[in-house]
Amino acid sequence: MGLSNAAIIVIVLVACLAATALGASLFKHYKPADGETPFSPGYDQKVYMAEIRRGRPTRATIGPPTYTEDTNYTKDTGSS
């Protein structure tokens, strides 16, 4: 028993939609509209990736800065 006619039609329609979506995305990527710039990572992202490639520790791997409480601080309430 083979596939029914309805199943074949659904498969063909889904394949056509997938091919159209793929073609549109590739066309938009390689030939953007006038005035539209392709995606480019920012400066911070480029620096971060360069540090990762060199194997250097980054801020994300070192951890956040730690703060200590100043025990010598006294709040001035203004009353005597």
DAPEWO-V84872 format. One record per pair of residues at least 4 apart in sequence whose ideal C-beta (glycine too) atoms are under 8 Angstrom apart, sorted by the first residue. I is the first residue (numbers start at 1). J is the second residue. Records with the same first field share a line. If there is no record, write none. Layout:
I->J, J
This chain:
3->7, 8, 11
4->8
5->9
6->10
7->11
8->12
9->13
10->14
11->15
12->16
13->17
14->18
15->19
16->20
17->21
18->22
19->23
20->24
21->25
22->26
23->27
24->28
25->29
26->30
27->31
28->32, 33
29->38
32->36, 37, 38
41->45, 46, 49
42->46
43->47
44->48
45->49
46->50
47->51
48->52, 58
49->53
50->54
51->56, 57, 58
52->56, 58
57->61, 62
58->62
